[in-house]
Amino acid sequence: MKWLLPLIGLLAFTLSAADVSGTWKGTAQSPAGAVERTFVFKVDGNKLTGETSSNMFGKSVIQDGKVDGDNISFTITINYQGNEAKVNYKGKVQNDEIKFTVEIPDFGQTLEYTAKRVS
């Protein structure tokens, strides 16, 4: 009986996590121009994995991905003109849309990004 309450709590947490599994697309304006990015997310519990691809930076693997209710976060590494940089994504899921704040500390930039579910 001791295990029943934690199990119910874990089940409630799992059910409340946003289901972002699938393909999403979005566009952000950067100093280098419009950056179109496709996200392919996979969720296992509160772990977020997958990959992204963009018209400007190619493919990147999602690292340190987390889902916490309607909030998601992850990091990717991009290569821009021979320089690698970490890009940190924090997003809020609302139905079939994710509003991201994207930080690129190495370039001193922050972007706002909206992605919409494709499938």
C-alpha positions as CSV (number, residue, x, y, z in Angstrom):
1,M,0.0,0.0,0.0
2,K,3.0,2.4,0.6
3,W,3.8,2.4,-3.1
4,L,0.3,3.2,-4.3
5,L,0.4,7.0,-3.5
6,P,3.7,7.6,-5.2
7,L,2.6,5.5,-8.2
8,I,-0.6,7.7,-8.5
9,G,1.5,10.8,-8.3
10,L,3.9,9.6,-11.0
11,L,1.0,8.7,-13.2
12,A,-0.6,12.1,-12.7
13,F,2.7,13.8,-13.6
14,T,3.1,11.7,-16.7
15,L,-0.4,12.5,-17.9
16,S,0.1,16.2,-17.3
17,A,3.3,16.5,-19.4
18,A,2.8,18.0,-22.8
19,D,2.9,15.6,-25.7
20,V,5.3,17.2,-28.1
21,S,6.2,14.0,-29.9
22,G,6.2,14.5,-33.7
23,T,7.3,17.1,-36.2
24,W,7.1,20.9,-35.7
25,K,8.2,23.7,-37.9
26,G,9.0,27.4,-37.2
27,T,10.8,30.5,-38.4
28,A,12.7,33.1,-36.4
29,Q,14.3,36.3,-37.6
30,S,18.0,36.5,-36.8
31,P,20.7,39.1,-37.8
32,A,21.7,36.7,-40.5
33,G,18.2,36.5,-41.9
34,A,15.2,34.2,-41.5
35,V,16.0,30.8,-39.9
36,E,13.6,28.1,-40.7
37,R,13.9,25.1,-38.4
38,T,12.2,21.7,-38.3
39,F,12.0,19.8,-35.0
40,V,11.5,16.1,-34.7
41,F,10.7,15.4,-31.0
42,K,10.5,12.1,-29.1
43,V,9.2,12.1,-25.5
44,D,9.8,9.3,-23.0
45,G,8.4,10.3,-19.6
46,N,10.0,13.7,-18.9
47,K,13.0,13.1,-21.3
48,L,13.0,14.9,-24.7
49,T,15.1,13.6,-27.5
50,G,15.2,14.0,-31.3
51,E,16.9,16.2,-33.9
52,T,16.4,19.5,-35.6
53,S,17.3,20.8,-39.1
54,S,17.5,24.3,-40.5
55,N,18.0,26.1,-43.8
56,M,21.0,27.9,-42.3
57,F,22.7,25.5,-39.9
58,G,21.9,22.0,-41.1
59,K,21.1,19.1,-38.7
60,S,21.6,19.1,-34.9
61,V,20.9,16.5,-32.2
62,I,18.8,17.5,-29.2
63,Q,20.8,17.3,-26.0
64,D,19.7,17.6,-22.3
65,G,16.0,17.7,-23.4
66,K,13.4,17.9,-20.7
67,V,9.6,18.1,-20.5
68,D,8.0,19.6,-17.4
69,G,4.3,20.0,-17.7
70,D,3.8,22.5,-20.6
71,N,7.4,23.6,-20.5
72,I,10.2,22.1,-22.6
73,S,13.9,22.8,-22.8
74,F,16.9,21.5,-24.7
75,T,20.2,22.4,-26.2
76,I,21.7,21.9,-29.7
77,T,25.1,22.7,-31.1
78,I,25.3,24.6,-34.4
79,N,28.2,25.3,-36.7
80,Y,28.2,28.8,-38.2
81,Q,31.0,29.8,-40.5
82,G,33.3,27.2,-38.9
83,N,32.4,28.2,-35.3
84,E,30.5,25.8,-33.0
85,A,28.0,27.3,-30.6
86,K,25.5,26.0,-28.1
87,V,21.9,27.1,-28.6
88,N,19.6,26.9,-25.6
89,Y,15.8,26.5,-26.2
90,K,13.1,27.1,-23.6
91,G,9.5,26.7,-24.8
92,K,5.9,26.8,-23.6
93,V,3.5,24.4,-25.3
94,Q,0.0,25.6,-26.0
95,N,-2.1,23.2,-28.1
96,D,-0.3,22.8,-31.4
97,E,2.1,25.7,-30.9
98,I,5.4,26.2,-29.0
99,K,6.7,29.6,-28.2
100,F,10.4,29.5,-27.7
101,T,13.0,31.8,-26.2
102,V,16.3,30.9,-27.9
103,E,19.6,31.9,-26.4
104,I,22.9,31.8,-28.2
105,P,25.4,32.8,-25.5
106,D,28.5,32.5,-27.7
107,F,27.0,35.1,-30.1
108,G,25.3,37.2,-27.5
109,Q,21.9,36.7,-29.1
110,T,18.4,35.9,-28.0
111,L,15.6,35.1,-30.4
112,E,11.9,34.5,-30.2
113,Y,10.7,31.5,-32.1
114,T,7.2,30.0,-32.7
115,A,6.9,26.5,-34.0
116,K,3.7,24.8,-35.1
117,R,2.9,21.0,-35.1
118,V,3.1,19.5,-38.6
119,S,2.5,15.8,-37.6
